[in-house]
């Protein structure tokens, strides 16, 4: 294990710093927007710019890398992300901030893609499991740890904006001085949303609505906590608790899905998360029990991305998994782009507790659709499915999927779009013939 980490320490350190900066930035922007009285609905639309930027970044980065090279693109995107947060400290305006959030999302998508490609390039089939687990631990720890930095200076000042910029700039140094070989990758989106829906309706709908819940949590969580009167310290603990809950619940829920089936665990996770979200309406911020409750809300909501993704992959062969990875991220990002402003508007119309109510409705929607699908198509037996693999919301998630070997990834990238789409149509026709 130490040998694996020693070979990739610079990449892991750099990604850790990037995740710390991202975790701090999202919460800082939400808290500061509340302090500046942007308005809840306006803030929701402003925060959605990040998720829209992720979509554009995922589509554009591979093209840019092919034109000017991975090192130049990585440095340029890091500079862009570092600059955008500084401009937000100078120009305190919701429309300017929306544009900067769009640029931030675009930049982070590219940084994730290139860095994860380097990470995958430095792994072998024998070391990918431990390397991926370490990467997931660093990602979630960085996001949660970034929340604690919110306490270093008042959010109303410029120092925290400067700190985010510093984190991004520092992250680039160990990565660029230690990595030289260009990673071989191509983000493939060779499958349409309709084709993927025909293969796994629950997986697609689950991805969209879980993305909506994720967008609501990350974008409006800091706003909700600030507006109900939590001090900055409690806001940071509030958001860190949500993130750590999502990380800690992911593995037990994944293990349970291997044991009793994906659909049952998706049903369990949705009804549990929705019920706890309703229960949370009766507790005010700052109480110890409220932090336990929010940990459970995050614990049952955030892992749904991985559960729905693995549910889709259960139907696919390795080549199809790689081909569908970009579409899976697109679905989640679209959901997050919608979820943030919808939740904000609900909070304006029905009160601040609509934050929890919106999450409950999103999870209930997945629950109802899953129940309907239970009567339409029989589920795979646990012997027919692969093992649960925690998924990061990146288009490189298929490349880091332990069920897909490096040779299979290369094979998938060499297949043309028409061949892959034909294989999906054939699979969809076969599955639809089994529907009741």
N, C-alpha and C positions, 0 to 999 in steps of 0.2 A: 504493500500500500504506500509506504513512504517513497519507494522508488518511482511509483506512478506519479505521485504529487510532485516529487523533485523535478521530474521531466517537464511538468506543466505549471510550475509554481507561478511563473510570470503571468500566464494567461488567467489562472485562477485568482491571483491577487488583483489583476486589472479588472476582471469581471466583478469581483467583490466590491471594489471601489465604485464601479459604475452602478451597481445595484444599490449601494448605500446612497449615492447621489440621487438616484431615481426615487428611492423611498422617501428621502427627505423632501425632494422637490415637489412631489405630488401633494403631500400633506401641507407643506408650506404655502403652496399656491391656494389651496382650499381655505386655509385659515386666514391668510392675508386678504383674500377676496371677501370674506365675511367682515373683516375689520374695515375694509374700504366701502362696505355697503353696496356692493355690486348688485345685490338682489339674488335670491336663490335660483330663479329660473335662468337668469343671465349667466350665473356662475356655472350651472349645469351645462349650458351650451358651450361656454368657454372651455370647460374641462374636457368636453367631448372631442375637442380638436386633437388631443394627444392620440386617441384611438383611431381617428381618421388618418392621422399621420402615419400610424403603424401600417395601415393598409397600403398607402402609397409607397412607404419605405420597403415593404416586403416585395412589391411588384417591381420597384425601380432599381434596388441595390444590385441584383445580379447583372443587369444591363450595364450599370456604371462600372462594376468591377471588371467586366470583359473589355470595356473601352480604355480605362486608365490604370487598372491594377488594384489589387486588394490593399496594399499598404497606403497608397495615396488616398483611396476612398475612406479607409478607416481613420486616417489622420484628419481628413476634411470633415467627416461627419462628427468626429469628436470636437473639432473646433466649432462647428455649427451648433452643436448641443451646448457647448460651454458659453458661446456668445448669446444664444437665445435666452438663457436664464438671466444673464446680466442685463439684457435689454428690458426684461420684465421688471427689474429693480429700478430702472430709469424711467420707463414709460408705464405708469400705473393706470391702465385703461383696459376694460374687458375685451374690446375688439382687438387691440394690440396683443393682449395676452392670448386670445384665441389663435392668432396667427403664430405666435411663438410656441404655443402648445402643439400646433400642427407641425412646426419645424422640429420640435423636440421629439415627437413621436416618430417622424420620418427618420431622424438621426439615430434614435435608439434602435429602431428596427434594423437599420443597416449595421450598427455596432454589434447587435446580438448575432446577426447572420454571419458576419465575417469572423467574429471571435469564436462562435460555436463551430464554424467550419474548420478553423485552426485546431480547435480542441478535438474534433472528430478525426482530423488528419493525423494527430499525434497519438491516437489510440489504436489498439489492435482488437480483434474480436475477443481476446482473452482479458483485456484490461478495461474495456468500455464500461462494464457494469460498475466497477468501483469508481472509475473516473466520473461517470454520469451521476452516481450517488453523491460524490463529493461536490460536483457542480451544483446539484439541486440544493444541497445543504448550504453552500455559500450564497446561492441566489436568494433563498428565503431568509437566511440570517442577515444578509446585507439589506434587504428590503425592510426587515423588522428593526435592525440596528439603526438604519437611517432615521427612523421615527424619533429615536432618543436624542439625536442631534438637534431636534427642534428646540430643546431646552437650553442650548448654548447661548442664544441671543434672542431678543424680542423679534417676533415675526414682522413687526412693523418697521424694522430697520433693514438696512441693505446687507448686513453681515452674513446672514444665512444664504442669501442669493449668491454671494461671493463664495461661500463655502461649497455650495453645489458645483459651481464652475470650477473651483479648485479640485474637487474630487474627480470630476471628469477629466481634467487636464492631467492630473497625476496618474490616472488609470492608464493613459495612453503610453506613458514612459516605459514601464516594464514589458508591456506587450510588444511595442514596436522595436525595442532594442534586443528582443530575444527571439522573435519569429521572423524567418526569412523566406521559407518555402511557401509558395502560393498554394492555398487550399484548393482542392478540386471539388467544386460544388456547382449545382445548378438548382435553384428553387423552381420546382415544377408545379404548375397549376394546370395539369392536363385533363382535369376532371371538372365538369360543370357542377354547380350546386344541385341542379335537377337530377343529374346522373347519380350523384352521391345520395340524394334523398330517396331515389328509387331503390338503392341498395340498403340504406339504413335510415328510414324516416325518423325514428327516435333519436338516433345519433345527431342528425342535422338539426332538428328542432331543439334538442337538448343543448347543442352547441350555441345556438342563437340565444336562447333564454338564459343559459348559464353565463354567457357573455354579457347579457344585460345586467344580471345580478353582480357580476364582477365589476362592470363599469359603475354601477350604483355604489358599490362598496368603496372602491378606490377613489372615485371622483367626489362623491357626496358624503362619505363618512366623515372627513375632517370638517366639512361645512356643518353637518348635523351636530357633531360634538361641540363645535364652537358656539353654534346658535343656541343650544340648550344651556349654555353657561359654564361649560367645563373650562377650567384653566388650561393653559398651554401644556403643562405637565401631564394632565389627564388626557388631553387630546392625543398626545404622543403615545401614551400607554394604550389608549383605546384602539388606535390604528395598529400598533405593534401586536396587540392581543388578537385582532382579527387575522393578521397575516400568520402568526405562529399557530393559531387554531387551524387554519387551512393546511399548514405544513404537517402538523402532528396528526390530523385526522386522515390525511391522504393515504398513508400506508395501511392503517387498520381497515379502512373502507376498501382499499384495493385488495387486501388479503381476503376480506369477506366476499368480495365480488368473484374471486377465484374459486371460493368455496361453494357459494350458493347461486351464483349467476349475476351478470351485470345488471339486468333489468330490475331484479329484486332490490339490489343495493341502490340503484338510482331512485327507485320508488321510496325506499327507506330514507335515503339522504334528503330527498325533496320534502317528504311529509314531516321529517324531523326538523329540517331547517325552517320550513314555513311555520310550524307550530311554535318553535322557539322564538321566531321573529314576532309572532303575535303576542307571545308571553312577554317579550321585551318591551312592549308598549306600556306596561304597567310599572316599569322601573325607571327612575330618573338617573341621569348620569352621575358618576362619582361614587356610587355605592359599589362595594366589593362584588356583590352578586351580579351587578350589571356587567362587570368585566368578564365574569365567567359566562354569562349569557352571550355576550358578543363573541367570545371565543368559540362558542358552539355554533353561532350564526355563520361565522367564517369557516368553521370546521366542516359544516355540512354544505356550504355554498361553493367555496373555492375548489374543492376536489372534483366537482361535477365536470369541469373541463376535461380532466384526465379520464374520468369514468365514461363520459360520452365519447371521447376520442378512442379509448380502448374498445368500447362497444362497436364503433365503426370498424376498427381494425380487425375485429374478430371475423368479419365477413370477407376480408381482403387477403390476397397473397402478398408477399413482400414487395413485389414490383408495384402492385396497386397501392400499398401503404405509402410508398415514397411519392407516387403520383398524386395521391389525395392530400398530402400533408399541407400544401399551400392553401387548398380549399378549406381545410379544417380551421386553419388560423384565420382565414378570411371571414368565415362564419362567426367565430368568436369575436373578432374585432368589429364586425358589423353590429353584433348584439351590444357590445360595450358602447359603441358610438350612439346607439339609440337609448340604451339604459340610463345613461347619465342625465340627459335633458328631460327624459320622461319622469324620472324620480324627482328631479329638481322642480318640475312643474307641479307634480303631485304634492310636494312639500309646501309649495306656495298656496295651492288650492285647499288642501285638507289639514295643513299643520305639519310641524316638524316630524311628528311620529309617522308620517307617510313614508319616511325613509325605511323603517322596518316593514311597513305595510306593503311598499312596492316590492321589496325583496320577497315577502311572503307570497304575493301574487305571481311573481315570476317563477318561483319554485313550484307553486301549486299548478301553474300552467304545464310545466314539465311532467308533474305527477299525473295530471288528468290525461295528457297525451300518451304517457307511458301505459296507463291503465287501458286506454283504447287500443294501443298496439298489442297489448298482451292477448287480446281476443282476436287479433288479425293474423299474427305470425308466431309460430312456436319459437321459443328461444333455444339457442344452442345449449347442449349439455355442457357441464363444466369440463368434461374430458375433451371436448372438441375445441375449446378456446385456448388461447395462449395465456401466459401469466400476465398479471397486471403490471404495467410499466408506468411509473409516474411521468407525466408529460409537462413540459415547459411550454408556455404559449409562444412558441417560435416556429417558423416554417422549417427549421432544421430538426424538429422533434422526431421526424421519421429517421433521420440519419443517426440520431442518438438512441433510437429504439433498439433495445437489446435483442428483440426477436428478428431483426433485420441485419444480416451480415454485411460487411463492407463490400463483398463481391456482388451481393444482391442489389445494393445501392447503385453500384457502377452499372450493372445490367439494366436497372430501371432508367437511369439517366440516358442510356444509349438507345432506348426504344422510342420510336416516334409516337407522336400524339395520337395518330389514327389507330395504331395497334392497341394502345392503352384504352382509348375510348371504346373500341370494339369489345375489349375484354370486360369493361364495365357494363356495357349494354347487354352482353351475354349473361353476366352474373345477375344483373337486375331482372332480366326476363325469367331466369331460373328461380330467383327468390320470389318474384311476384306471382309465379305459378303456384307457390306454396301458400299464398295468402288465403285466408278463409273468406 
